[in-house]
Amino acid sequence: MEREPAALLSVLTDGNAVLNDHADDAGLCAVCGSAWPCDATRLAGAFR
């Protein structure tokens, strides 16, 4: 499956938004409260 540049840019932009929102807050994720880095941060980081 080939990705169009616009679709790839969207995935990268969404991943950056997740990384910005799910920040470390004293060892916990600022959004979901899980131990940081949370699963969402790890997944988004894989797309960087």
PDB file of N, H, CA, C and O in Angstrom:
ATOM      1  N   MET A   1       0.849  -1.180   0.000  1.00  0.00           N
ATOM      2  CA  MET A   1       0.000   0.000   0.000  1.00  0.00           C
ATOM      3  C   MET A   1       0.895   1.243   0.000  1.00  0.00           C
ATOM      4  O   MET A   1       1.742   1.411   0.877  1.00  0.00           O
ATOM      5  N   GLU A   2       0.699   2.081  -0.966  1.00  0.00           N
ATOM      6  H   GLU A   2       0.011   1.944  -1.679  1.00  0.00           H
ATOM      7  CA  GLU A   2       1.484   3.300  -1.077  1.00  0.00           C
ATOM      8  C   GLU A   2       0.749   4.442  -0.388  1.00  0.00           C
ATOM      9  O   GLU A   2      -0.463   4.596  -0.541  1.00  0.00           O
ATOM     10  N   ARG A   3       1.478   5.225   0.357  1.00  0.00           N
ATOM     11  H   ARG A   3       2.462   5.100   0.481  1.00  0.00           H
ATOM     12  CA  ARG A   3       0.856   6.361   1.044  1.00  0.00           C
ATOM     13  C   ARG A   3       1.044   7.625   0.225  1.00  0.00           C
ATOM     14  O   ARG A   3       2.118   7.873  -0.324  1.00  0.00           O
ATOM     15  N   GLU A   4      -0.001   8.410   0.153  1.00  0.00           N
ATOM     16  H   GLU A   4      -0.873   8.208   0.599  1.00  0.00           H
ATOM     17  CA  GLU A   4       0.100   9.712  -0.498  1.00  0.00           C
ATOM     18  C   GLU A   4       0.787  10.671   0.465  1.00  0.00           C
ATOM     19  O   GLU A   4       0.652  10.523   1.680  1.00  0.00           O
ATOM     20  N   PRO A   5       1.524  11.657  -0.058  1.00  0.00           N
ATOM     21  CA  PRO A   5       2.207  12.618   0.824  1.00  0.00           C
ATOM     22  C   PRO A   5       1.271  13.298   1.817  1.00  0.00           C
ATOM     23  O   PRO A   5       1.656  13.524   2.964  1.00  0.00           O
ATOM     24  N   ALA A   6       0.063  13.625   1.403  1.00  0.00           N
ATOM     25  H   ALA A   6      -0.249  13.441   0.471  1.00  0.00           H
ATOM     26  CA  ALA A   6      -0.880  14.294   2.320  1.00  0.00           C
ATOM     27  C   ALA A   6      -1.267  13.374   3.473  1.00  0.00           C
ATOM     28  O   ALA A   6      -1.388  13.827   4.611  1.00  0.00           O
ATOM     29  N   ALA A   7      -1.460  12.104   3.192  1.00  0.00           N
ATOM     30  H   ALA A   7      -1.362  11.736   2.267  1.00  0.00           H
ATOM     31  CA  ALA A   7      -1.824  11.152   4.244  1.00  0.00           C
ATOM     32  C   ALA A   7      -0.666  10.956   5.206  1.00  0.00           C
ATOM     33  O   ALA A   7      -0.866  10.883   6.419  1.00  0.00           O
ATOM     34  N   LEU A   8       0.542  10.872   4.672  1.00  0.00           N
ATOM     35  H   LEU A   8       0.704  10.932   3.687  1.00  0.00           H
ATOM     36  CA  LEU A   8       1.719  10.720   5.524  1.00  0.00           C
ATOM     37  C   LEU A   8       1.913  11.951   6.399  1.00  0.00           C
ATOM     38  O   LEU A   8       2.233  11.826   7.581  1.00  0.00           O
ATOM     39  N   LEU A   9       1.727  13.120   5.839  1.00  0.00           N
ATOM     40  H   LEU A   9       1.467  13.221   4.878  1.00  0.00           H
ATOM     41  CA  LEU A   9       1.851  14.358   6.606  1.00  0.00           C
ATOM     42  C   LEU A   9       0.822  14.394   7.724  1.00  0.00           C
ATOM     43  O   LEU A   9       1.123  14.853   8.827  1.00  0.00           O
ATOM     44  N   SER A  10      -0.378  13.919   7.457  1.00  0.00           N
ATOM     45  H   SER A  10      -0.622  13.546   6.561  1.00  0.00           H
ATOM     46  CA  SER A  10      -1.425  13.877   8.475  1.00  0.00           C
ATOM     47  C   SER A  10      -1.035  12.963   9.632  1.00  0.00           C
ATOM     48  O   SER A  10      -1.231  13.315  10.795  1.00  0.00           O
ATOM     49  N   VAL A  11      -0.483  11.788   9.318  1.00  0.00           N
ATOM     50  H   VAL A  11      -0.325  11.501   8.373  1.00  0.00           H
ATOM     51  CA  VAL A  11      -0.051  10.852  10.365  1.00  0.00           C
ATOM     52  C   VAL A  11       1.044  11.478  11.210  1.00  0.00           C
ATOM     53  O   VAL A  11       1.013  11.386  12.437  1.00  0.00           O
ATOM     54  N   LEU A  12       2.016  12.117  10.559  1.00  0.00           N
ATOM     55  H   LEU A  12       2.041  12.192   9.562  1.00  0.00           H
ATOM     56  CA  LEU A  12       3.109  12.747  11.300  1.00  0.00           C
ATOM     57  C   LEU A  12       2.624  13.902  12.156  1.00  0.00           C
ATOM     58  O   LEU A  12       3.079  14.067  13.288  1.00  0.00           O
ATOM     59  N   THR A  13       1.709  14.701  11.633  1.00  0.00           N
ATOM     60  H   THR A  13       1.340  14.567  10.713  1.00  0.00           H
ATOM     61  CA  THR A  13       1.159  15.830  12.386  1.00  0.00           C
ATOM     62  C   THR A  13       0.385  15.338  13.595  1.00  0.00           C
ATOM     63  O   THR A  13       0.527  15.882  14.690  1.00  0.00           O
ATOM     64  N   ASP A  14      -0.437  14.306  13.403  1.00  0.00           N
ATOM     65  H   ASP A  14      -0.552  13.864  12.514  1.00  0.00           H
ATOM     66  CA  ASP A  14      -1.192  13.735  14.518  1.00  0.00           C
ATOM     67  C   ASP A  14      -0.254  13.158  15.569  1.00  0.00           C
ATOM     68  O   ASP A  14      -0.496  13.295  16.768  1.00  0.00           O
ATOM     69  N   GLY A  15       0.819  12.510  15.117  1.00  0.00           N
ATOM     70  H   GLY A  15       1.016  12.399  14.143  1.00  0.00           H
ATOM     71  CA  GLY A  15       1.795  11.947  16.050  1.00  0.00           C
ATOM     72  C   GLY A  15       2.482  13.026  16.870  1.00  0.00           C
ATOM     73  O   GLY A  15       2.705  12.852  18.068  1.00  0.00           O
ATOM     74  N   ASN A  16       2.816  14.131  16.233  1.00  0.00           N
ATOM     75  H   ASN A  16       2.635  14.272  15.260  1.00  0.00           H
ATOM     76  CA  ASN A  16       3.441  15.240  16.963  1.00  0.00           C
ATOM     77  C   ASN A  16       2.479  15.835  17.970  1.00  0.00           C
ATOM     78  O   ASN A  16       2.888  16.217  19.066  1.00  0.00           O
ATOM     79  N   ALA A  17       1.206  15.919  17.614  1.00  0.00           N
ATOM     80  H   ALA A  17       0.874  15.609  16.724  1.00  0.00           H
ATOM     81  CA  ALA A  17       0.201  16.442  18.546  1.00  0.00           C
ATOM     82  C   ALA A  17       0.103  15.542  19.775  1.00  0.00           C
ATOM     83  O   ALA A  17       0.003  16.032  20.900  1.00  0.00           O
ATOM     84  N   VAL A  18       0.133  14.228  19.562  1.00  0.00           N
ATOM     85  H   VAL A  18       0.214  13.830  18.648  1.00  0.00           H
ATOM     86  CA  VAL A  18       0.088  13.291  20.685  1.00  0.00           C
ATOM     87  C   VAL A  18       1.313  13.485  21.577  1.00  0.00           C
ATOM     88  O   VAL A  18       1.198  13.527  22.802  1.00  0.00           O
ATOM     89  N   LEU A  19       2.489  13.602  20.951  1.00  0.00           N
ATOM     90  H   LEU A  19       2.582  13.568  19.956  1.00  0.00           H
ATOM     91  CA  LEU A  19       3.706  13.781  21.735  1.00  0.00           C
ATOM     92  C   LEU A  19       3.676  15.091  22.523  1.00  0.00           C
ATOM     93  O   LEU A  19       4.186  15.149  23.642  1.00  0.00           O
ATOM     94  N   ASN A  20       3.095  16.121  21.961  1.00  0.00           N
ATOM     95  H   ASN A  20       2.680  16.074  21.052  1.00  0.00           H
ATOM     96  CA  ASN A  20       3.000  17.406  22.667  1.00  0.00           C
ATOM     97  C   ASN A  20       1.984  17.348  23.804  1.00  0.00           C
ATOM     98  O   ASN A  20       2.222  17.903  24.877  1.00  0.00           O
ATOM     99  N   ASP A  21       0.864  16.687  23.578  1.00  0.00           N
ATOM    100  H   ASP A  21       0.671  16.237  22.706  1.00  0.00           H
ATOM    101  CA  ASP A  21      -0.196  16.633  24.587  1.00  0.00           C
ATOM    102  C   ASP A  21       0.120  15.662  25.720  1.00  0.00           C
ATOM    103  O   ASP A  21      -0.074  15.981  26.892  1.00  0.00           O
ATOM    104  N   HIS A  22       0.600  14.495  25.369  1.00  0.00           N
ATOM    105  H   HIS A  22       0.758  14.235  24.416  1.00  0.00           H
ATOM    106  CA  HIS A  22       0.876  13.454  26.370  1.00  0.00           C
ATOM    107  C   HIS A  22       2.273  13.669  26.944  1.00  0.00           C
ATOM    108  O   HIS A  22       3.176  12.865  26.714  1.00  0.00           O
ATOM    109  N   ALA A  23       2.442  14.742  27.678  1.00  0.00           N
ATOM    110  H   ALA A  23       1.709  15.395  27.864  1.00  0.00           H
ATOM    111  CA  ALA A  23       3.743  15.139  28.226  1.00  0.00           C
ATOM    112  C   ALA A  23       3.967  14.530  29.607  1.00  0.00           C
ATOM    113  O   ALA A  23       3.025  14.112  30.281  1.00  0.00           O
ATOM    114  N   ASP A  24       5.205  14.491  30.000  1.00  0.00           N
ATOM    115  H   ASP A  24       5.970  14.831  29.452  1.00  0.00           H
ATOM    116  CA  ASP A  24       5.597  13.992  31.316  1.00  0.00           C
ATOM    117  C   ASP A  24       5.179  15.003  32.385  1.00  0.00           C
ATOM    118  O   ASP A  24       5.583  16.165  32.342  1.00  0.00           O
ATOM    119  N   ASP A  25       4.379  14.556  33.330  1.00  0.00           N
ATOM    120  H   ASP A  25       4.051  13.612  33.365  1.00  0.00           H
ATOM    121  CA  ASP A  25       3.940  15.398  34.442  1.00  0.00           C
ATOM    122  C   ASP A  25       4.295  14.670  35.737  1.00  0.00           C
ATOM    123  O   ASP A  25       3.480  13.946  36.309  1.00  0.00           O
ATOM    124  N   ALA A  26       5.527  14.880  36.178  1.00  0.00           N
ATOM    125  H   ALA A  26       6.189  15.467  35.713  1.00  0.00           H
ATOM    126  CA  ALA A  26       6.024  14.243  37.403  1.00  0.00           C
ATOM    127  C   ALA A  26       5.940  12.720  37.320  1.00  0.00           C
ATOM    128  O   ALA A  26       5.565  12.057  38.287  1.00  0.00           O
ATOM    129  N   GLY A  27       6.292  12.174  36.157  1.00  0.00           N
ATOM    130  H   GLY A  27       6.597  12.712  35.371  1.00  0.00           H
ATOM    131  CA  GLY A  27       6.315  10.727  35.983  1.00  0.00           C
ATOM    132  C   GLY A  27       5.019  10.116  35.483  1.00  0.00           C
ATOM    133  O   GLY A  27       4.947   8.913  35.231  1.00  0.00           O
ATOM    134  N   LEU A  28       3.994  10.950  35.339  1.00  0.00           N
ATOM    135  H   LEU A  28       4.053  11.927  35.543  1.00  0.00           H
ATOM    136  CA  LEU A  28       2.712  10.478  34.810  1.00  0.00           C
ATOM    137  C   LEU A  28       2.373  11.244  33.538  1.00  0.00           C
ATOM    138  O   LEU A  28       2.825  12.374  33.349  1.00  0.00           O
ATOM    139  N   CYS A  29       1.587  10.637  32.676  1.00  0.00           N
ATOM    140  H   CYS A  29       1.220   9.719  32.829  1.00  0.00           H
ATOM    141  CA  CYS A  29       1.147  11.310  31.455  1.00  0.00           C
ATOM    142  C   CYS A  29       0.150  12.405  31.816  1.00  0.00           C
ATOM    143  O   CYS A  29      -0.773  12.179  32.599  1.00  0.00           O
ATOM    144  N   ALA A  30       0.339  13.591  31.242  1.00  0.00           N
ATOM    145  H   ALA A  30       1.089  13.774  30.606  1.00  0.00           H
ATOM    146  CA  ALA A  30      -0.519  14.736  31.544  1.00  0.00           C
ATOM    147  C   ALA A  30      -1.941  14.538  31.033  1.00  0.00           C
ATOM    148  O   ALA A  30      -2.856  15.199  31.525  1.00  0.00           O
ATOM    149  N   VAL A  31      -2.157  13.650  30.062  1.00  0.00           N
ATOM    150  H   VAL A  31      -1.414  13.114  29.662  1.00  0.00           H
ATOM    151  CA  VAL A  31      -3.494  13.451  29.500  1.00  0.00           C
ATOM    152  C   VAL A  31      -4.195  12.240  30.110  1.00  0.00           C
ATOM    153  O   VAL A  31      -5.314  12.354  30.610  1.00  0.00           O
ATOM    154  N   CYS A  32      -3.538  11.084  30.070  1.00  0.00           N
ATOM    155  H   CYS A  32      -2.629  10.991  29.664  1.00  0.00           H
ATOM    156  CA  CYS A  32      -4.232   9.862  30.493  1.00  0.00           C
ATOM    157  C   CYS A  32      -3.875   9.399  31.907  1.00  0.00           C
ATOM    158  O   CYS A  32      -4.523   8.499  32.442  1.00  0.00           O
ATOM    159  N   GLY A  33      -2.854  10.003  32.515  1.00  0.00           N
ATOM    160  H   GLY A  33      -2.327  10.734  32.081  1.00  0.00           H
ATOM    161  CA  GLY A  33      -2.514   9.668  33.891  1.00  0.00           C
ATOM    162  C   GLY A  33      -1.735   8.378  34.062  1.00  0.00           C
ATOM    163  O   GLY A  33      -1.437   7.987  35.191  1.00  0.00           O
ATOM    164  N   SER A  34      -1.399   7.711  32.972  1.00  0.00           N
ATOM    165  H   SER A  34      -1.641   8.029  32.055  1.00  0.00           H
ATOM    166  CA  SER A  34      -0.599   6.486  33.038  1.00  0.00           C
ATOM    167  C   SER A  34       0.848   6.835  33.335  1.00  0.00           C
ATOM    168  O   SER A  34       1.259   7.990  33.224  1.00  0.00           O
ATOM    169  N   ALA A  35       1.616   5.819  33.713  1.00  0.00           N
ATOM    170  H   ALA A  35       1.282   4.880  33.803  1.00  0.00           H
ATOM    171  CA  ALA A  35       3.050   6.022  33.890  1.00  0.00           C
ATOM    172  C   ALA A  35       3.625   6.510  32.564  1.00  0.00           C
ATOM    173  O   ALA A  35       3.294   6.000  31.493  1.00  0.00           O
ATOM    174  N   TRP A  36       4.500   7.519  32.667  1.00  0.00           N
ATOM    175  H   TRP A  36       4.769   7.934  33.537  1.00  0.00           H
ATOM    176  CA  TRP A  36       5.055   8.121  31.458  1.00  0.00           C
ATOM    177  C   TRP A  36       6.362   7.459  31.087  1.00  0.00           C
ATOM    178  O   TRP A  36       7.167   7.221  31.988  1.00  0.00           O
ATOM    179  N   PRO A  37       6.636   7.145  29.843  1.00  0.00           N
ATOM    180  CA  PRO A  37       5.819   7.437  28.675  1.00  0.00           C
ATOM    181  C   PRO A  37       4.671   6.445  28.536  1.00  0.00           C
ATOM    182  O   PRO A  37       4.858   5.237  28.684  1.00  0.00           O
ATOM    183  N   CYS A  38       3.498   6.962  28.255  1.00  0.00           N
ATOM    184  H   CYS A  38       3.346   7.943  28.135  1.00  0.00           H
ATOM    185  CA  CYS A  38       2.310   6.127  28.099  1.00  0.00           C
ATOM    186  C   CYS A  38       2.338   5.429  26.732  1.00  0.00           C
ATOM    187  O   CYS A  38       3.188   5.716  25.890  1.00  0.00           O
ATOM    188  N   ASP A  39       1.398   4.518  26.536  1.00  0.00           N
ATOM    189  H   ASP A  39       0.707   4.285  27.221  1.00  0.00           H
ATOM    190  CA  ASP A  39       1.338   3.767  25.276  1.00  0.00           C
ATOM    191  C   ASP A  39       1.141   4.686  24.075  1.00  0.00           C
ATOM    192  O   ASP A  39       1.729   4.459  23.018  1.00  0.00           O
ATOM    193  N   ALA A  40       0.317   5.722  24.230  1.00  0.00           N
ATOM    194  H   ALA A  40      -0.161   5.906  25.088  1.00  0.00           H
ATOM    195  CA  ALA A  40       0.076   6.652  23.111  1.00  0.00           C
ATOM    196  C   ALA A  40       1.360   7.367  22.714  1.00  0.00           C
ATOM    197  O   ALA A  40       1.620   7.565  21.527  1.00  0.00           O
ATOM    198  N   THR A  41       2.161   7.754  23.700  1.00  0.00           N
ATOM    199  H   THR A  41       1.949   7.593  24.664  1.00  0.00           H
ATOM    200  CA  THR A  41       3.427   8.423  23.429  1.00  0.00           C
ATOM    201  C   THR A  41       4.400   7.476  22.746  1.00  0.00           C
ATOM    202  O   THR A  41       5.094   7.867  21.807  1.00  0.00           O
ATOM    203  N   ARG A  42       4.454   6.258  23.203  1.00  0.00           N
ATOM    204  H   ARG A  42       3.891   5.941  23.966  1.00  0.00           H
ATOM    205  CA  ARG A  42       5.350   5.268  22.586  1.00  0.00           C
ATOM    206  C   ARG A  42       4.965   4.999  21.141  1.00  0.00           C
ATOM    207  O   ARG A  42       5.829   4.922  20.267  1.00  0.00           O
ATOM    208  N   LEU A  43       3.668   4.854  20.888  1.00  0.00           N
ATOM    209  H   LEU A  43       2.966   4.916  21.598  1.00  0.00           H
ATOM    210  CA  LEU A  43       3.198   4.599  19.528  1.00  0.00           C
ATOM    211  C   LEU A  43       3.485   5.795  18.626  1.00  0.00           C
ATOM    212  O   LEU A  43       3.963   5.627  17.504  1.00  0.00           O
ATOM    213  N   ALA A  44       3.200   6.986  19.107  1.00  0.00           N
ATOM    214  H   ALA A  44       2.812   7.122  20.019  1.00  0.00           H
ATOM    215  CA  ALA A  44       3.447   8.199  18.305  1.00  0.00           C
ATOM    216  C   ALA A  44       4.945   8.364  18.040  1.00  0.00           C
ATOM    217  O   ALA A  44       5.340   8.787  16.953  1.00  0.00           O
ATOM    218  N   GLY A  45       5.766   8.036  19.014  1.00  0.00           N
ATOM    219  H   GLY A  45       5.445   7.692  19.896  1.00  0.00           H
ATOM    220  CA  GLY A  45       7.208   8.141  18.842  1.00  0.00           C
ATOM    221  C   GLY A  45       7.733   7.192  17.788  1.00  0.00           C
ATOM    222  O   GLY A  45       8.752   7.468  17.155  1.00  0.00           O
ATOM    223  N   ALA A  46       7.051   6.080  17.590  1.00  0.00           N
ATOM    224  H   ALA A  46       6.223   5.856  18.103  1.00  0.00           H
ATOM    225  CA  ALA A  46       7.478   5.119  16.572  1.00  0.00           C
ATOM    226  C   ALA A  46       7.304   5.677  15.172  1.00  0.00           C
ATOM    227  O   ALA A  46       7.966   5.220  14.239  1.00  0.00           O
ATOM    228  N   PHE A  47       6.428   6.654  15.009  1.00  0.00           N
ATOM    229  H   PHE A  47       5.891   7.025  15.767  1.00  0.00           H
ATOM    230  CA  PHE A  47       6.172   7.253  13.698  1.00  0.00           C
ATOM    231  C   PHE A  47       7.035   8.466  13.418  1.00  0.00           C
ATOM    232  O   PHE A  47       6.948   9.049  12.338  1.00  0.00           O
ATOM    233  N   ARG A  48       7.863   8.855  14.368  1.00  0.00           N
ATOM    234  H   ARG A  48       7.934   8.382  15.246  1.00  0.00           H
ATOM    235  CA  ARG A  48       8.729  10.017  14.183  1.00  0.00           C
ATOM    236  C   ARG A  48       9.828   9.709  13.233  1.00  0.00           C
ATOM    237  O   ARG A  48      10.662  10.570  12.952  1.00  0.00           O
TER     238      ARG A  48
END
